[in-house]
Amino acid sequence: MHPDDWHLAEDVDDFLARAGGFLRSRPGMHVMPLTWAERVRTRGAEAFGCGTPVYGVLERAGEVRAAFYRLPPRALCPTPLTSEQADALAAHLFALGHTLPAVSADHSTATAFAEAWQRRTGLTPKLRDTQVRLYRLDTLTPPDPMPAGRARVLGEEDLDQVMFWCGEFAKAVGEDVTIDADSWAGTRYADKRYTLWETPDGTPVSIAGMNPLIGGQIQVDIVYTPAHLRGRGYAAAVTTEVSRAALAAGAKEVVLFADLANPTSNALYQRLGYRTLTDWAARGTSRGVGPRARGGRR
């Protein structure tokens, strides 16, 4: 594998023209590049406070074998790589003078790239404090019985309520983001459709969101229940409703991330029919500290 097999670009349309078919061939494993490429395509990288994006495609004999994206100052996010592919990518980026705060990918890829980067920079990679598991829905198995109440899909008229719940979720997971009317359009939360679970008297008790349909797939993101309301089946109910909505919208695959530090949420998703696709990790590749990717349930 030669480093020059990697082709870099800054234009998202060029990236998708070259790598789109490859990314859609395994939408579950490629959920992050599919999602963020679409966000940049529709809203622009500047909407997220990012520098000039960098995209990469690995091609051999006219066939795409791997890809990556990076929205500075965020982490490098490659598709699954072999050790040889990771080494070639590290060599290529290092030769071009790139600096990287972290790599975020499936566990084996993150490890392989961080080790390859260390060989060139002398910097010791460190496992970041957040590790998540990526799940894919097999057969949806709703809880029986469901808790009393009903699901309500939130619309444009509910934006204040959506921002409140997303703000509470962000605080719960330690995400450093401002969510208000001025900043909303530049957050990762703005492109989702949200559903609340409400008790019979109309009190909202849990929320779940889902990303748009991209590449035949929908990601469930976020799921949040306030701490004092947990353990009553609300998260299971709202996740069930959003999963049903994703399937009804035509998703061939439905995926979600769960924080491995939260065994309750992992057990819940498995009861609902979600099965492990891969474990995800972030490894620091410099002395700087990059942003933390969050997902799953609180």
N, C-alpha and C positions, 0 to 999 in steps of 0.2 A: 504494500500500500504506500503510495507516494503522497507527500503532503500536497502536491500540486493537483491531486485529484479533487481537492476541495475548492469549490468556486464560491467566492463571496460577492454579495451585492447589498445595496442599501434600499432598493425599491421593492416594496412588498408585492406589487403586481408581478414583477419579474420572478420573484421568489415563488409565488403561487403558480405561475405559468410553468415553471420548471419542476417544482416539487409537489404541486397540489395533488396529483394522482397518487403519488407515493404516500403522502400523508393520509389521504382518504382510504388507502388500502388497509390500514390498521388504525381506525379512528380512536379506539380506546387507548392504545399505547401512545398515540400522537395527539392526545387531547389538548395539551398545552400549546404546541405550535399552531394547531388548527384554530384554537380559540383566540390567541393573541394576534395571529396574522389577520384574522377577520376584524378584530377590534382596531388594529392599526389601519387596515384598509378602509374601514367605514368612518373612523373618527380621527385618524392621524396620530402619530406618536406624541406630538406636542400636547395632545389632550391629556396625556398621562404624565406629563412632566418629564418625559424621557429625552435623551439626546438622540443623535442620529442612529436609527436601528442598523443592526448588522445581521444579515442572513447568510446562511451557508448551505450548499448542496454538495454532497459527495456523489460523483458520477464515475462509473467505470463501464467501458464498452457501451456507452450510450444509455446506461440504466442507472436510475437514482437508487443509491444504497442507504443513504442517511441524510439528515438535515439538522440544522440548528437555527435558533434565533436568539438575539440578545437586544434588549432595550436598555441601554446604559442609563443609570448606573446599576441596573439590576443584574442578576446572575445570568450566566450562559446556560441555555436550555436546549440540549441536544435530544434527538430521538435516540432510541437504543443503539449503542455502539459496541462493536467488538473491541478488544484490547488494541488490536492493530489499527482500527479506525480511530479510536480515541487518541492513540499516540500520534497518528498522522495529523489529526486536527490540532492537537497541542503544539506540534512542531510548526504547523502553518501559522497559527495565531501568534506564537512566540516570535517567529521570524518577522512578522509584520508589526511587532511592537505593541500588541494588545496587552492591556492589563485587565485582570478579571477578579472581582471580589469573591465569586463563588460559582459553583456549577450545581444546577438543580436538574435531576433526572431520575430515571429508575436507578435503584441502588447500585447495581453492578456497573452501570455506565458512569454514574457520579464518582464511584470509587476508581474506575479505570482512568478516567480523565484527570482526576485530581492527582493520582500517582504519576501520570505522564507529565502533567504540568510541573510537579515537584522536581522531576528529573531535569527539567530545563531551567527552573527558576531557583531551586534550592529551598523553596518555601514549603514548610511542612503542612499538608492539608489537615484541617480539623473538621470532625463531624459536627454539623450544626445541631442546635438543640431541638429542632423540629424534624420529625420523621413521620411520614404519612403513608397510608395504604390506599391504593387505587382499587376501587371495586367496580365490577360491571354486573348489571342486573341479569339474572338468569330467569327465573319464573317468579313474578311478583306474588308474595304471600302476605296479604293484609292481616293485621292483627285481628284476633277474634276473642272477645268482642272489641269493637272500636270504642274509644271513650265517647261519652255524651258530647254532642256538639255538631259542628258542621265546618266545612271548608269554604273559604271565601277568597276568590281571586281578586287581587288588588289591581286597580286601574290608575289612569293618570290623575284622577281626582283624589287618589289616596297617597300622593307623593309624600306629603308630610309624615304620614304614618310609616311609609316604606323607609324613609330616611331615618326616622327614629329607631326602627327595629334594626336596620343595618348598622347604625351607630352603636347600638347596644351589643350587637354581635362583634363588631370590630374591637370594642373595648374588652369584651370577654376573652378574645383570643390574642390580645396584645398587639393588634395591628395599628400602626402609626399612620392614621389617615383622618382627615377632617371631612365630615359628611354634613353638608348643608346645601342650601339652594345654589350658592355660588360655586361650590366645588363638585357638586353631584355629577355633572356630565363628564368629569375627568376621572371618575372612580371606576373600578372594575364592577361596581354594583349596578351601574346605570343601564346595562343592557339585558338585565334579567327580568323574568316575570315572576311575581311573588304571590304566594298563597298563605293566608292565615288560617290557623285552626281557632275557632271561637267556641266558647262554651254556649249552652243553650240560651243564656241571657245576653249573648253578643259580646262577651268579654274576650279579647284576643289573648291567646296563651302560648302560641308557638307559630313560627314562620319558617317557610322553606322557599327557596328560589330555584329557578332553572335558567340556564343559558339558552340562547337561540339554537335552533337546529343547524348544525354545521357538519358537513361531511356525513350526513345520515345519523348523526349522534347528538344527544343532548346530555349535558352535564348538570346534575343536581348540585346546586351551590347557591345559597347557604342553607343550613338547618340550625335553628336556634330556639331554645326555650329558656326563659329566665330561671335562675337557679332555684328559686323558691317554688317553682311549678313543675319541676322535673319529677320523674318517677310515676307519672299518671297516664302515660301512653300518648301524650299530645304530640311528641316528636315523631313517633311511629305513625300516627294518624296523618299528620301533614306531609311526611315523606311519602307515604303511600299515595296520597292524592296527587302530589307533584309527579311521582313516578308514573301514575296512570295518565296524567296529562301529557307527559313526554311521549309515552307510547301512542297516545291518541293523536299527537302532532306528527306522527310518522317516523319517530326515532327507531332505527334498527338496533341501536345500542344506547343504553342509559348508564352513565358512569357517575361516580362520586368519589371524593377523597375523604378519609377519616384520619384524624390525629391518632397515632398509635399510643400516645400517652393517655388516651381516653378509652378504656376497655368497654365502657357502657355503650358508647356510640358504635363501636365496632361490632359488638354483639347484636345490637339493635338492627343494623343494616343486614347482617347475616340472617337474622330471623325473617327479614322482609324479602329475602331471596337474592341479595347481592353476594357475589362471590369474588374472591381475591383475584385481581388481574396482575398486580405487581406491587412491590414496596418501593417507596419513593424516598429519596434522601437529598439533602443539600450539604455540600462540602465546601468549606472555605478554601480558596486558592490563593489568598494573599493575606497580608497582615490587616487589611481593612475588613470591615464587617458589612456585608451586603444585606439587602432586605430579605425578610423571611416570607416564604410562601405559606399561605394558610388555606385550610379548607376543612370540610367536615362539619361536625356538630358540636354545639355547646348547649 
